[in-house]
Amino acid sequence: MKPALEGGKPVRKNFLVFGKPKITVQEIKEVISTIKSGWLGTGPKTKQFEEEFRKYIGARYAIALNSCTAGLHLALDVLGVHENDEVITTPLTFPSTANVIVHHRAKPVFADIDLETWNIDPLQIERKISSNTKGIITVDLHGRPCEYDRIKKLANEYHLFTVDDAAHAAEAVYKGNKIGTITDFTAFSFYVTKNIMTGEGGMLTTNHQQWAEEARTRSLHGISKDAWKRYSSSGFQPYETLYPGYKYNMMDLVASFGLHQLKNVSKNLIVRNTYWQMYDEAFKDLPEIITPAPTPKDLTHARHLYAILLNLEKLKINRSQFIEGLRLEGIGTGIHFTALHLHRYYQTTFGFKPGDYPNSEFIGERTLSLPLSPAMTKQDVDDVIKSVLKITRYYRA
Ligand SMILES: Cc1ncc(COP(=O)(O)O)c(C=O)c1O
């Protein structure tokens, strides 16, 4: 069958948006009730969401924020990252994982990924540890937990902190331990495409009381405890500045989504798993496409992103043409991610160059994320499969 890229009939008439959120009538009602309550900023619904998320994760403390990036930034702030310190992380991630290191005038040190899991390789971490290393930021890429036994062992041995960027991994479990309870701090994202979404939003978890208190204070201008209540019915509360903090707090309007998104998270994971298996099954015998590595029994994958690897040597088109081909069939896709050492800022500032992290580069140049959302129907998944098969077969080398 001729692809739309060659003038053929597209698989879909209406475009399938990548990462479409599932919003139920409960969220809509909750948002309206929040608007009617007159309390739109940080307040009782943020507190309730924070507590329910904390319980879901099983962490001792949770701080609701306006993004995952804010959580990562606060974690490094509280852990005391300073100029000339080094923090080790993966190059195969979203820019903010490394940007927050730079915001502290510290140096991001990349450790390459494992080619099977696409997560940071503990062997490479150990090679990058120096006398300036302060800590490690892990990323549970696409929802698959990192190798925490080995990473925590290294952290203990070299006295390093661990911060987890769990933007993709709210549901993930590592050997019986929920992501969010393993590292010193864990930051979650509720950005619009995420498995729990509030439009924009994030959460920081930790089991350390003093760190939690500091992070909370710094998240709202660094002014004293419970400052969000300063205009409540209990009367104006005087406050003072304890740190030069940030404006990172979550609002009730946003938490209204989160409360119901959280209620549906397990149900949605079942749908994500079903669609994941449909993709696995459809692409398993195609030499042009490599499907994600199987998940070992002792891990729960959060199934945030289904990323295939294009075997470009077996195709007559490149990845951009593949993406354009899918777009013309009516399918939205994403790339998660282009390795950070190839981004202009990181090259010009730190002197990284192509070839420095070959595994991240290899994956970053060939990966392609297909739509995976509980807002999709099985027909949508079939359309994605049909489109991928159509393009792959037509452009087979
Ligand atoms: C791995 C990773 N880290 C961090 C972030 C940033 O999340 P937020 O937009 O909530 O700050 C993202 C967002 O896509 C991400 O994918």
The ligand as an SDF file (V2000), in Angstrom:
LIG
                    3D

 16 16  0  0  0  0  0  0  0  0999 V2000
   12.9530   12.9990   32.1050 C   0  0  0  0  0  0  0  0  0  0  0  0
   12.2810   14.3070   32.3760 C   0  0  0  0  0  0  0  0  0  0  0  0
   12.7210   15.0600   33.3900 N   0  0  0  0  0  0  0  0  0  0  0  0
   12.1570   16.2260   33.6930 C   0  0  0  0  0  0  0  0  0  0  0  0
   11.1060   16.7270   32.9640 C   0  0  0  0  0  0  0  0  0  0  0  0
   10.5440   18.0620   33.3100 C   0  0  0  0  0  0  0  0  0  0  0  0
    9.2690   17.9630   33.8570 O   0  0  0  0  0  0  0  0  0  0  0  0
    8.4530   19.3030   34.1650 P   0  0  0  0  0  0  0  0  0  0  0  0
    7.9520   19.8280   32.8550 O   0  0  0  0  0  0  0  0  0  0  0  0
    7.3400   18.8500   35.0640 O   0  0  0  0  0  0  0  0  0  0  0  0
    9.3750   20.2260   34.8250 O   0  0  0  0  0  0  0  0  0  0  0  0
   10.5960   15.9920   31.8900 C   0  0  0  0  0  0  0  0  0  0  0  0
    9.4780   16.5250   31.1100 C   0  0  0  0  0  0  0  0  0  0  0  0
    9.1030   16.1240   30.0770 O   0  0  0  0  0  0  0  0  0  0  0  0
   11.2020   14.7510   31.5860 C   0  0  0  0  0  0  0  0  0  0  0  0
   10.7640   14.0120   30.5540 O   0  0  0  0  0  0  0  0  0  0  0  0
  1  2  1  0
  2  3  1  0
  2 15  2  0
  3  4  2  0
  4  5  1  0
  5  6  1  0
  5 12  2  0
  6  7  1  0
  7  8  1  0
  8  9  2  0
  8 10  1  0
  8 11  1  0
 12 13  1  0
 12 15  1  0
 13 14  2  0
 15 16  1  0
M  END
$$$$
